[in-house]
Amino acid sequence: MLTACTKDCPDCCSIIVAEKQNGYIIMGNPEHPVTKGFTCAKIKKHIDRLKSPSRITTPLLKKGNEFKEISWDQALEICAEKLKPLLKKDPRKILHIQGDGARGVSKVATDNFFTRLGCTKTIGSLCDITGIQACIEDFGLLDHNNINDLLNASHIVNFGKDFSSSSIHLSQIIKQARKNNIHVTSIWPGSGDYDQYADKLIRINPGTDRFLALAIVKCLIDNNDVDKQQVEKCINQEKYFNLIKGYSLTYLSKQCGVTINDIKFLASIYSKKKVSTIIGWGLQRYSRGMENVRHINALAWISNNVGYAGAGVYFSISSLRNFNLEWADAKPCRSVIIPILAKEIEQCSPKIEAAFINCSNVVNQAPDSRRIFQALKNINFTIVVDAFMTDTAISADLILPSTLMWEEEEIVGSFMHDYLQYANQVFLAPEGCKSDFQIVKELNQKLDTKLVLQDMEDYFRLSFPESSTNTSYETFIKIGFAFAGKTEPAFAKGTEHESGQFALVSTLTKEPEHDPVFPMHLLSLINKNYIHSQILPEEQESLPIVIVSPDIRHTVKINLKGKIFLATCIGRLEVEIQFDNSLHPDTIVYRKGDWMKYKGGVNSIIEAKLTDSGTGAAYYAQHARLEN
């Protein structure tokens, strides 16, 4: 059966699920122009999630320290009993948290329901908001060229994207580019299988990409390789060029840890035009993440490598940008910032008295997990919609069992390409499980809110853009996908600012001083085999694994035969160590997603800090050490 992947992944694959004698086979749709017949290991594990013996399939109410099974009618009555008085008194006392555990229009409809009620909502992001805000600040719009336009480049420069663990189809494009003699240079702090996706690797000090980008521009200026016409299309010219004059190449080289020869090599690349620049999501997760992205954008623009075939900056696009969502235009009455959620809950006035959480294992995924867990426990009544007893579900007073991908219909977009996908319902959900939207629709009747909620099919039809796809909704359902984008390169006619000009960054913030107590950068990177915390309980490791350089032994005395702990200023976890010769010696890598209840959960020892965008999570600002 033809369906699609709705997980939090840029590829948004078109999928074929076929039944075999001993189970099911999952494969990419060969007719889809991006999926091209293959998909990733993460999606191939999804059948295990559907069939897992650990699934929750009936509502659970906490009584004392235990959860007891109750009926759906009882569960909805309890929800109404707890929420109705608050809706009448002050809806802001109800906090709604919705993440991207699954994506699509039905999730928009669910989220919009709570916004229309006037509940407190979350703003910001645990993922990409800092880079998004940087791109909007610079270009006036979040956009990039068609992903296949990378094959028109003369050179691809990758600032930190881990092709081995993220976006298998972008990875294949990079491999094809190299076969086509398009050279790829990757800039990274080490670790991961970068070498199979690059002709040249340049190791950088973690979080210092802004210094490197500015150094490259300085070289371009010295060589008279800056495009003067591009400069004339900029806002903040004087401040930007004065900023460059204030720093020597030697200083910038020392800050980023990249040799002057490698800086000059990169400058020679950008001077030759038709350079495509890929920005990984990791470098926006440092304290100065917005500056990092903005300086790379400025490099691409100043060197005239934006706005035509083979030249552009690739960060992300909105997965919802091609849908018609005028029906979901409700605005939040009050918001809390998700990366500092515990603090926000504690300081809310009027006080949060109830919470409804769906599509999010927020306790596991947000920084300072233990404090969030306690903040949710301190709320009078917390409702969690989930399929498993996650770190977040444990904090609930009431758990409502949810359907999973392929147990409900969905239409979804990508944040990498412009194809819209139809996700067919392939499997019947276990008896007792309901979709998020089905839950809120039934809850709406119990609450007697007077809000009119249409059937999901109606929202799908309202949202599907027949005019821009030149496709009827019925044809879209039959074929399974439709192209909704444009063919010309992003910013071919200038930026989306009213002036059409590019907004140059005018700040360069120094890295914080070396911390002698916690001397190492802790990078909580994505897991190659799982989407975030979607790891089955039966697959959890006994101890988390951290990756370090062998050179760490020269600076940190550790008895490798004794118990080893990863420690920060707010806590520690017992870990196992693996060594990687490529990794920067001041860096510890932890592949995130494992749960606190199984001795993992790296976010339990990461402080809740914001990036310079003001609403993004600065995960990589965390410093740590290893100890016995």
Secondary structure, 3 states (H helix, E strand, C coil): CEEECCCCCCCCCEEEEEEECCEEEEEECCCCCCCCCCCCHHHHCHHHHHHCCCCCCCCEEEECCEEEECCHHHHHHHHHHHHHHHHHHCHHHEEEEECCCCCCHHHHHHHHHHHHHCCEEEECECCCHHHHHHHHHHHCCCCCCCHHHHHHCCEEEEECCCCCCCCHHHHHHHHHHHHCCCEEEEEECCCCCHHHHCCEEEECCCCCHHHHHHHHHHHHHHCCCCCHHHHHCEECHHHHHHHHHCCCHHHHHHHHCCCHHHHHHHHHHHHCCCEEEEECCHHHCCCCHHHHHHHHHHHHHHCCCCCECCEEEECCCCCCCCCCCHHHCCCCCEEEEHHHHHHHHHHCCCCCCEEEEECCCHHHHCCCHHHHHHHHHHCCEEEEEECCCCCCHHHCCEEEEECCCCCCCEEECCCCCCEEEEECCCCCCCCCCECHHHHHHHHHHHHCCCCCCCCHHHHHHHHCCHHHHCCCHHHHHHHCEEECCCCCCCCCCCCCCCCCCEECCCCCCCCCCCCCCCCEEEEEECCCCCCCCCCCHHHCCCCCEEEECHHHHHCCCCCCCCCEEEEECCEEEEEEEEECCCCCCCEEEEECCCCHHHCCCHHHHCCCCECCCCCEECHHHCEEEEEC
